């Protein structure tokens, strides 16, 4: 059974940092492209960061320079280190894995940036 489970969300003050984790199981994690997405009431679900199976990385303009995506192929996990957080970073963060026509999503983890 395919599972993606995010964790690490919570309430953080502006300027703070947070690390999200995504645990994957039930598929060949190392073969898949993985993403972090964010969704808020004000914005549609949008890509935050992407990492291919070969380690190629891309960030959204808002995440570039502040966020770091990483993958542990042995543990089938992915992380997103977020720093210099602002209220605009508030939202539900989802991890997604996809290859060819297959795509899997986690249920998401809430991140709230507020003083």
Backbone bond lengths (Angstrom), bond angles and torsions (degrees), N, CA, C in turn:
res aa  C-N    CA-C-N  psi(-1)  N-CA   C-N-CA  omega(-1)  CA-C   N-CA-C  phi
1 X - - - 1.459 - - 1.523 109.81 -
2 X 1.325 116.25 129.30 1.461 120.80 179.97 1.530 110.38 -75.92
3 X 1.299 115.61 132.61 1.467 120.88 176.81 1.510 110.26 -140.00
4 X 1.321 115.37 137.02 1.456 123.53 168.22 1.524 106.09 -128.82
5 X 1.301 116.11 125.35 1.457 119.75 -177.42 1.517 109.33 -131.15
6 X 1.329 115.67 119.60 1.450 121.05 177.93 1.532 110.17 -89.88
7 X 1.317 115.06 153.38 1.460 120.86 174.89 1.516 108.58 -154.06
8 X 1.331 115.35 167.91 1.458 120.29 175.21 1.512 114.75 102.63
9 X 1.322 118.04 -4.09 1.453 119.98 178.71 1.514 111.47 -70.73
10 X 1.316 114.97 170.19 1.458 119.58 178.54 1.509 111.10 162.67
11 X 1.320 114.05 -165.73 1.462 121.55 179.37 1.519 109.17 -97.33
12 X 1.316 116.64 130.63 1.465 121.23 -179.96 1.521 108.51 -140.27
13 X 1.315 115.92 146.78 1.457 120.18 179.98 1.532 111.07 -77.61
14 X 1.316 117.22 153.80 1.467 119.53 175.31 1.520 110.90 -54.87
15 X 1.319 114.66 137.55 1.456 120.18 -176.71 1.503 113.71 90.29
16 X 1.319 116.87 -9.98 1.457 121.03 -177.38 1.519 112.91 -83.58
17 X 1.322 114.65 -177.77 1.459 122.23 -177.73 1.522 110.08 -127.59
18 X 1.314 114.35 158.16 1.459 120.74 179.59 1.519 108.04 -157.06
19 X 1.310 116.71 144.58 1.458 121.11 175.95 1.517 109.67 -118.87
20 X 1.303 115.76 123.81 1.456 122.14 176.21 1.524 109.34 -98.32
21 X 1.326 115.36 149.55 1.456 121.30 176.86 1.520 110.02 -126.13
22 X 1.305 114.92 151.04 1.461 121.82 176.22 1.523 106.93 -133.53
23 X 1.305 115.99 118.50 1.463 120.76 177.67 1.522 108.98 -101.59
24 X 1.311 115.87 128.52 1.459 121.49 -176.85 1.517 110.66 -114.50
25 X 1.314 115.55 146.94 1.456 120.32 175.68 1.524 109.00 -156.45
26 X 1.323 115.21 157.85 1.464 119.73 175.69 1.504 115.79 87.40
27 X 1.335 117.06 2.91 1.455 119.92 175.20 1.523 108.77 -151.47
28 X 1.316 116.57 168.01 1.465 121.11 -176.71 1.524 109.16 -80.35
29 X 1.309 113.82 84.29 1.464 122.38 -174.62 1.521 112.25 -49.46
30 X 1.305 117.12 -41.51 1.459 121.31 -175.78 1.516 114.24 -66.80
31 X 1.305 117.21 -15.50 1.466 120.72 -178.06 1.521 112.34 -93.52
32 X 1.317 116.69 -12.59 1.448 120.96 -170.22 1.518 112.43 -96.47
33 X 1.334 115.65 148.74 1.460 121.01 164.42 1.527 106.45 -77.25
34 X 1.312 116.16 138.17 1.464 121.28 -179.16 1.528 109.71 -121.83
35 X 1.330 114.84 144.61 1.459 121.18 179.10 1.519 111.01 -132.51
36 X 1.296 115.46 157.36 1.454 124.49 160.84 1.521 106.33 -111.01
37 X 1.326 115.65 129.99 1.449 123.74 175.15 1.522 109.13 -117.06
38 X 1.306 115.05 160.16 1.464 121.20 175.45 1.524 108.21 -134.82
39 X 1.331 115.53 141.44 1.465 121.35 177.11 1.517 109.26 -136.15
40 X 1.315 115.94 135.79 1.463 121.13 177.47 1.518 108.46 -136.35
41 X 1.325 116.96 165.84 1.478 118.72 178.35 1.529 112.64 -59.48
42 X 1.340 115.24 -27.29 1.470 118.32 -177.07 1.514 113.09 -87.31
43 X 1.332 115.94 -20.81 1.468 119.51 -175.05 1.518 111.05 -131.56
44 X 1.320 114.39 148.13 1.449 118.93 172.47 1.523 109.42 -68.27
45 X 1.332 115.18 166.56 1.450 118.88 178.06 1.532 109.32 -60.65
46 X 1.318 116.00 128.51 1.451 120.88 -175.18 1.518 110.72 -132.16
47 X 1.312 114.84 151.35 1.458 119.94 178.02 1.524 109.62 -72.22
48 X 1.320 115.58 134.62 1.461 121.79 174.98 1.526 109.59 -103.78
49 X 1.332 115.78 -46.43 1.463 119.84 -178.13 1.520 109.26 -154.46
50 X 1.321 114.06 152.76 1.470 121.17 -178.77 1.522 109.07 -136.78
51 X 1.320 116.03 143.28 1.461 120.12 175.26 1.514 108.55 -142.15
52 X 1.317 116.75 122.58 1.458 120.82 -179.73 1.524 110.51 -81.46
53 X 1.326 114.71 174.41 1.460 119.97 179.41 1.529 111.79 -67.50
54 X 1.329 116.26 -21.32 1.463 120.43 178.68 1.517 112.69 -93.40
55 X 1.322 116.29 0.98 1.453 119.77 175.56 1.515 115.32 94.60
56 X 1.321 117.37 5.35 1.456 119.63 175.72 1.521 109.67 -70.84
57 X 1.319 116.80 136.06 1.463 122.03 -172.43 1.526 110.27 -125.90
58 X 1.327 114.39 140.55 1.461 120.59 171.14 1.513 109.11 -137.48
59 X 1.336 115.27 147.15 1.459 122.24 178.36 1.523 109.53 -124.80
60 X 1.327 114.56 153.69 1.447 118.92 169.63 1.527 108.10 -68.11
61 X 1.315 116.46 162.80 1.464 119.35 179.12 1.526 111.08 -59.56
62 X 1.324 117.27 -38.23 1.462 119.76 -177.37 1.522 112.11 -71.87
63 X 1.322 116.90 -27.47 1.467 120.87 -177.97 1.525 112.56 -88.94
64 X 1.300 116.10 -24.54 1.466 120.68 -175.15 1.524 111.22 -58.88
65 X 1.313 115.28 127.05 1.457 120.47 179.64 1.516 114.48 89.83
66 X 1.339 116.92 -13.43 1.468 119.56 -179.16 1.523 112.51 -118.87
67 X 1.317 116.86 -28.35 1.465 121.68 -176.03 1.527 109.84 -111.15
68 X 1.327 115.14 151.36 1.460 121.48 175.91 1.518 109.58 -132.91
69 X 1.312 115.78 124.89 1.467 120.74 177.56 1.521 108.32 -101.02
70 X 1.318 115.91 142.84 1.461 120.22 178.25 1.518 109.77 -147.66
71 X 1.314 115.42 156.90 1.459 121.52 178.30 1.516 109.84 -133.82
72 X 1.311 115.88 142.54 1.455 122.47 172.47 1.519 106.53 -114.57
73 X 1.326 115.40 102.81 1.460 119.82 -175.25 1.525 111.97 -65.99
74 X 1.332 116.40 -32.43 1.469 119.43 -179.53 1.525 111.68 -68.75
75 X 1.324 116.60 -35.47 1.462 120.73 -177.02 1.526 112.53 -99.18
76 X 1.332 116.66 -1.79 1.482 121.19 -178.03 1.525 111.03 53.48
77 X 1.304 114.98 48.03 1.457 119.50 178.50 1.528 109.81 -128.55
78 X 1.300 114.50 156.45 1.460 122.02 176.20 1.517 107.63 -134.05
79 X 1.301 116.17 145.26 1.457 120.58 -179.66 1.530 109.62 -128.28
80 X 1.308 114.02 157.71 1.455 121.02 172.62 1.514 107.03 -134.81
81 X 1.317 116.03 109.46 1.455 121.21 175.16 1.518 107.70 -89.15
82 X 1.314 116.48 124.56 1.459 121.86 -176.99 1.523 109.09 -119.84
83 X 1.305 116.58 130.26 1.456 120.69 179.47 1.523 110.18 -130.35
84 X 1.320 115.07 169.25 1.467 121.11 -179.72 1.525 111.07 49.02
85 X 1.308 115.16 46.54 1.469 120.73 -174.41 1.524 111.11 -69.13
86 X 1.314 114.46 144.51 1.457 122.10 176.88 1.533 108.76 -125.30
87 X 1.325 117.19 165.24 1.470 118.87 177.46 1.522 113.33 -56.46
88 X 1.322 117.08 -26.28 1.466 119.88 177.87 1.524 112.61 -66.67
89 X 1.318 117.26 -16.55 1.464 120.80 177.91 1.527 112.22 -83.19
90 X 1.298 116.75 -4.61 1.466 121.11 179.17 1.522 110.85 -63.13
91 X 1.319 115.65 136.93 1.457 120.02 177.58 1.504 111.32 161.67
92 X 1.303 115.47 -178.50 1.450 121.30 173.59 1.527 107.20 -93.99
93 X 1.318 115.06 127.74 1.457 121.25 -178.58 1.521 109.06 -102.90
94 X 1.318 114.49 129.43 1.457 121.58 -178.06 1.529 109.98 -118.95
95 X 1.307 116.69 144.73 1.447 119.36 167.34 1.524 108.68 -103.26
96 X 1.298 114.68 147.65 1.461 122.21 -177.33 1.512 108.49 -138.46
97 X 1.325 115.01 140.00 1.451 121.21 173.98 1.514 109.52 -125.16
98 X 1.322 117.05 138.60 1.459 119.38 -178.05 1.518 111.39 -150.41
99 X 1.328 114.23 147.54 1.454 122.19 170.84 1.521 106.23 -152.66
100 X 1.330 115.34 134.94 1.466 121.03 -177.54 1.531 109.18 50.27
101 X 1.325 118.58 -120.16 1.466 121.54 -176.05 1.516 112.32 -98.28
102 X 1.316 117.70 4.26 1.456 120.58 -179.68 1.525 110.08 -97.55
103 X 1.314 116.67 137.06 1.464 121.67 176.55 1.516 108.75 -146.41
104 X 1.313 115.11 137.64 1.460 121.57 -179.40 1.523 109.86 -130.22
105 X 1.320 114.79 143.50 1.455 121.54 -179.71 1.526 110.11 -124.52
106 X 1.318 114.39 149.67 1.445 119.86 168.92 1.522 109.95 -88.74
107 X 1.334 117.65 172.05 1.467 121.46 -178.45 1.521 113.10 -77.38
108 X 1.347 117.44 -14.43 1.454 120.54 177.53 1.518 113.44 97.18
109 X 1.324 114.32 158.15 1.463 121.67 175.73 1.528 107.46 -137.38
110 X 1.334 115.89 135.20 1.462 121.31 -174.84 1.522 110.80 -82.04
111 X 1.322 115.79 131.72 1.457 122.73 172.23 1.523 107.49 -119.67
112 X 1.315 115.80 125.03 1.456 120.97 178.28 1.521 108.67 -123.14
113 X 1.314 115.65 122.35 1.462 121.32 178.89 1.525 107.41 -107.98
114 X 1.309 115.13 110.25 1.459 119.65 -174.52 1.516 109.81 -159.54
115 X 1.326 115.13 148.68 1.468 119.87 174.98 1.526 110.27 -93.52
